Amino acid sequence: MIRDLTLPLHKPAALPLRAGDLVTLSGVLYTARDAAHKRLINLLREGKPLPFPLKDQVIYYVGPSPAPAGLPIGSAGPTTSYRMDSYTPELLSLGLGGMIGKGRRSPEVIEAMRRYGAVYFGATGGAAALLARSVLSCEVIAFPDLGPEAVRRLTVERFPAIVLIDSMGNNLYEIGPAACTRRAER
């Protein structure tokens, strides 16, 4: 069974999710990679406002390619998440509800996810053109000088993902494919 989730990702929707659950996400996502994360943290430390609200939001770790004519975005596949790990606990403490990327997360990020009830979703690497089909609109909202790593507001519909790490710290990389198979059979 695939769970259809509407963003922002409020706690009542996030807490029942378990590692291995298949989901689709519809609503607004924000994009940010490591350079943008560093700037977000600097803004926080300077007491300046962030370009988007963190509470219950989901950040997609992506640096999309330029949009072909008539489309809102080019290929939009996930980037490796560990590069954001030094910044993530602070963002989670301020209400970030979830992240989308690929690859393992540090123990510090997983502990912060448990503490603040956040979820880490995985998107399939290598399927960037297919993932881009779920993007209805794309707008650069901060740090345009970063090019593909600028912060963007994406409106997505039925963006496919899998829960890699749930709010209890269950980690699909550790519990393995059996969890995904059990979830799909429900």
C-alpha positions, 0 to 999 in steps of 0.5 A: 500500500502506498500512503498519499501524504499532503505537505507540509508534513505535520506530526500526526502524519509523520509519526505513524510512518515506518521505515519501508513505507512507500509514500507519495508527497503532494504540496510544497517542498523546498530544495537545498544542498550543502552550500545552501544549508551553510547559508541557512545556518549562517542566517540563523546565527546572525538572527536573520529570517530564513527564506522559508518557514522550517516548521513541518517543511520537507527539504529535498536535497537536489540540484536540478538541471535546467528546465527544458522548454515548457517544463518547470524543472529539468532532471531532479534526482536526489543527492547524497544526504550525508553532506548536510548532516552537520547542519541538519540537527539544528534545522530539525530542532527548529521544526523541520519535518523531513528530508528527501535524499539518498544514502545513510545519515549520521547517528547525530541526525538519527538521534535528532530525528527521534528527538524532534519526530522527523522523517527521512525519505529516499527518492530513487537515484538514477530516476531524475527525469521521472522524478521531475514529472511530479514537479508542477512548479519551481521557483528560486526563492533564495541564493540564486548565485548558487545556480542549481544549489539555490533554494527553490520552492517546488510544488509537487504532486504524487512525488514517489518516495520511501521512508528510509528512517522513521521518527523512531529511528528505525533505519531501512538501511539496517532492517533491510528489504524485508521491511519494504516487502512487508509494507508493500504487501499490506 
